[in-house]
């Protein structure tokens, strides 16, 4: 293998080793020495290929994000002409598969989850570059389900409710395992969970305005979509 090929091979080993350690220990606890030891690379190779630990972390986040989306894109191959209900179910399935993957690339989702609960100086760029584009996809889906004239604030609340359900099974997994041991996180379990969250969310969104007279207000009124009833 030529010198260029060896250099790229070393770079990829560093990305994989750093990703695994950053996911396990966090950015601050994972050291350059530990990363290079796992990658079987010289300590100076991080500076050579990335410039600094921070730049390495940024490259690892980008690599994890790109690979996770390549394997589990938000549309999962669904035709663009699909219904918003189908798009929502597909989006939820994609998100759960990315975050709960258990194969050799499981660190991709684990790393991004850790950045959310243990933010680094990269957080703002992380959100703007990786989270915001996907959030906008979900916002458009929710708005389409609510129907014409849907209030942006309500769209935002519904969007956060959906992603919150998905993330709770990642961040609270040890607790969920004790409270609900029948729930498994193998491939079949994740598919079943995705189906539940999608159906639960669709029922909530489509019947949201119908609950206005049933549930008393706890505070300032949430703006209603001007359509009054949402998509049927």
C-alpha positions as CSV (number, residue, x, y, z in Angstrom):
1,X,0.0,0.0,0.0
2,X,1.3,3.5,-0.9
3,X,2.1,6.2,1.6
4,X,-1.2,8.0,0.8
5,X,-3.2,4.8,1.3
6,X,-1.5,4.1,4.6
7,X,-2.2,7.7,5.7
8,X,-5.9,7.4,5.0
9,X,-6.0,4.0,6.7
10,X,-4.5,5.6,9.8
11,X,-7.0,8.5,9.7
12,X,-9.9,6.1,9.5
13,X,-8.6,4.1,12.4
14,X,-8.2,7.3,14.5
15,X,-11.8,8.3,13.6
16,X,-13.2,4.9,14.7
17,X,-11.1,4.7,17.9
18,X,-11.8,8.3,18.9
19,X,-15.6,7.8,18.2
20,X,-15.7,4.8,20.4
21,X,-13.8,6.4,23.3
22,X,-15.7,9.8,23.0
23,X,-18.9,7.8,23.1
24,X,-17.8,5.8,26.1
25,X,-16.0,8.4,28.2
26,X,-17.0,11.7,26.8
27,X,-14.9,14.4,25.1
28,X,-13.1,15.6,28.2
29,X,-12.2,12.2,29.7
30,X,-11.0,10.6,26.4
31,X,-7.3,11.3,26.0
32,X,-5.2,11.6,22.8
33,X,-2.9,8.9,24.2
34,X,-5.8,6.5,24.7
35,X,-7.2,7.2,21.3
36,X,-3.9,6.5,19.6
37,X,-3.3,3.4,21.6
38,X,-6.6,2.0,20.5
39,X,-6.0,3.0,16.9
40,X,-2.5,1.6,17.0
41,X,-1.1,4.9,15.8
42,X,1.6,7.3,16.9
43,X,0.5,10.1,19.3
44,X,1.6,12.7,16.8
45,X,-0.8,11.3,14.2
46,X,-3.8,13.2,15.7
47,X,-2.0,16.5,15.1
48,X,-0.9,15.5,11.7
49,X,-4.3,14.4,10.4
50,X,-6.6,16.7,12.4
51,X,-4.6,19.4,14.0
52,X,-6.0,19.1,17.5
53,X,-8.3,17.1,19.8
54,X,-11.1,19.5,19.2
55,X,-10.8,19.2,15.4
56,X,-10.6,15.5,15.8
57,X,-13.9,15.5,17.8
58,X,-15.5,17.7,15.2
59,X,-14.4,15.3,12.4
60,X,-15.7,12.3,14.5
61,X,-19.1,14.0,15.0
62,X,-19.4,14.7,11.3
63,X,-18.3,11.1,10.4
64,X,-20.8,9.6,12.8
65,X,-23.6,11.8,11.6
66,X,-22.9,11.2,7.9
67,X,-22.6,7.4,8.4
68,X,-25.7,7.2,10.5
69,X,-27.7,9.1,7.9
70,X,-26.3,7.0,5.1
71,X,-27.5,3.8,6.9
72,X,-30.8,5.2,8.2
73,X,-31.9,8.3,6.2
74,X,-35.0,10.1,7.6
75,X,-37.1,9.0,4.6
76,X,-35.6,5.4,4.6
77,X,-36.2,5.2,0.9
78,X,-39.9,6.2,1.1
79,X,-41.3,7.8,-2.1
80,X,-41.6,11.6,-1.8
81,X,-45.2,11.2,-2.7
82,X,-45.9,9.2,0.4
83,X,-48.5,10.5,2.9
84,X,-47.4,12.6,5.8
85,X,-48.5,9.8,8.1
86,X,-46.2,7.4,6.3
87,X,-43.4,10.0,6.4
88,X,-43.8,10.4,10.2
89,X,-43.7,6.7,10.8
90,X,-40.6,6.4,8.6
91,X,-38.9,9.4,10.4
92,X,-39.5,7.9,13.8
93,X,-38.2,4.5,12.7
94,X,-35.1,6.1,11.2
95,X,-34.4,8.1,14.4
96,X,-34.7,5.0,16.7
97,X,-32.6,2.8,14.5
98,X,-29.8,5.4,14.5
99,X,-29.9,6.0,18.2
100,X,-30.4,2.4,19.3
101,X,-28.2,0.5,16.8
102,X,-26.3,-2.4,18.5
103,X,-23.8,-3.3,15.8
104,X,-20.2,-2.3,15.4
105,X,-21.3,1.2,14.5
106,X,-23.5,1.6,17.6
107,X,-21.1,4.4,18.8
108,X,-22.4,6.7,16.1
109,X,-25.8,7.2,17.9
110,X,-24.2,6.9,21.3
111,X,-21.8,9.7,20.6
112,X,-24.5,12.1,19.3
113,X,-26.6,11.3,22.4
114,X,-23.7,12.0,24.7
115,X,-23.2,15.4,23.1
116,X,-26.8,16.2,23.9
117,X,-26.5,15.4,27.6
118,X,-22.8,16.4,28.1
119,X,-22.4,19.3,25.7
120,X,-19.0,20.4,24.6
121,X,-18.0,23.8,23.0
122,X,-19.1,22.1,19.8
123,X,-22.8,22.1,20.8
124,X,-23.9,25.1,18.9
125,X,-22.3,23.9,15.6
126,X,-23.5,20.4,16.4
127,X,-27.1,21.6,16.6
128,X,-27.0,23.9,13.6
129,X,-25.2,21.5,11.3
130,X,-26.7,18.1,12.3
131,X,-29.8,18.5,14.4
132,X,-31.5,21.5,12.8
133,X,-31.8,20.1,9.3
134,X,-33.5,16.9,10.5
135,X,-35.8,18.9,12.9
136,X,-37.0,20.9,9.9
137,X,-37.9,17.8,8.1
138,X,-40.1,16.7,11.0
139,X,-41.6,20.1,11.4
140,X,-42.7,20.0,7.8
141,X,-44.3,16.6,8.3
142,X,-46.1,17.6,11.5
143,X,-47.4,20.8,9.8
144,X,-48.7,18.8,6.9
145,X,-50.6,16.5,9.3
146,X,-52.1,19.4,11.3
147,X,-53.2,20.9,8.0
148,X,-53.2,24.4,6.4
149,X,-52.7,27.3,8.7
150,X,-51.1,25.2,11.5
151,X,-49.6,27.5,14.1
152,X,-45.8,27.3,14.1
153,X,-45.7,27.2,17.9
154,X,-48.0,24.2,18.0
155,X,-45.9,22.5,15.3
156,X,-42.8,23.1,17.4
157,X,-44.5,21.5,20.5
158,X,-45.6,18.5,18.6
159,X,-42.2,18.1,17.0
160,X,-40.5,18.2,20.4
161,X,-43.0,15.7,21.8
162,X,-42.2,13.2,19.1
163,X,-38.4,13.5,19.4
164,X,-38.7,13.5,23.2
165,X,-40.5,10.1,23.1
166,X,-37.7,8.7,21.0
167,X,-34.9,10.1,23.1
168,X,-36.4,9.0,26.4
169,X,-35.7,5.4,25.4
170,X,-32.1,6.3,24.8
171,X,-31.3,8.5,27.8
172,X,-33.6,6.6,30.3
173,X,-32.9,3.1,28.9
174,X,-31.6,1.6,32.2
175,X,-34.7,2.9,34.0
176,X,-37.0,1.8,31.3
177,X,-35.5,-1.7,31.4
178,X,-36.4,-2.0,35.1
179,X,-39.9,-0.5,34.8
180,X,-40.8,-2.3,31.6
181,X,-38.6,-5.5,31.3
182,X,-40.9,-6.9,28.6
183,X,-39.7,-4.2,26.2
184,X,-36.7,-5.4,24.2
185,X,-34.2,-3.3,22.2
186,X,-33.3,-5.9,19.6
187,X,-34.3,-5.2,16.0
188,X,-37.8,-6.5,16.4
189,X,-38.3,-4.5,19.6
190,X,-37.1,-1.3,18.1
191,X,-39.4,-1.8,15.1
192,X,-42.3,-2.4,17.5
193,X,-41.4,0.7,19.5
194,X,-41.2,2.8,16.4
195,X,-44.6,1.7,15.3
196,X,-46.0,2.6,18.7
197,X,-44.5,6.1,18.9
198,X,-45.7,6.8,15.4
199,X,-49.3,5.7,16.1
200,X,-49.4,7.4,19.5
201,X,-48.1,10.7,18.0
202,X,-50.5,10.6,15.0
203,X,-53.4,10.0,17.3
204,X,-52.3,12.9,19.5
205,X,-51.7,15.3,16.6
206,X,-55.0,14.5,14.8
207,X,-57.1,14.7,18.0
208,X,-55.2,17.6,19.6
209,X,-57.9,20.2,19.1
210,X,-60.7,17.8,20.1
211,X,-59.3,17.8,23.6
212,X,-59.6,21.5,24.2
213,X,-63.0,21.1,25.9
214,X,-62.0,18.0,27.8
215,X,-58.7,19.0,29.5
216,X,-58.6,22.3,31.5
217,X,-55.9,24.8,30.7
218,X,-52.9,24.8,33.0
219,X,-51.6,28.1,31.9
220,X,-51.6,30.5,28.9
221,X,-53.5,29.1,26.0
222,X,-51.5,27.2,23.4
223,X,-52.1,28.9,20.0
224,X,-54.5,26.8,17.9
225,X,-54.1,26.1,14.2
226,X,-56.5,28.3,12.3
227,X,-57.8,25.2,10.5
228,X,-59.4,24.3,13.8
229,X,-59.3,20.5,13.3
230,X,-56.2,19.4,11.4
231,X,-55.8,16.9,8.6
232,X,-58.2,14.0,8.5
